[in-house]
Amino acid sequence: MARLRIDGLAHAVAAHVSAEAAHRALLDELRLKPLLDLGMRLGETSGVAVAVLILRAAVACHTGMATFAEAAVSGKL
């Protein structure tokens, strides 16, 4: 896909980079920056399983956070 269209992977995210050198080289070639670099060598879906949990936690934190008005924060010290 990346060779067919320059923007073919614009929507793609690399969940992690494997400890295997070829995986890092592939991501560099595809110009994808991995979300995680944990030195894992556990297979194709191990990194995405961890990354999805982190992304879900971030979304829950963001959507559950009160606004300054809701928290009655005036901004004055």
Order of alpha helices (4+ residues) and beta strands (2+ residues): beta-alpha-beta-alpha
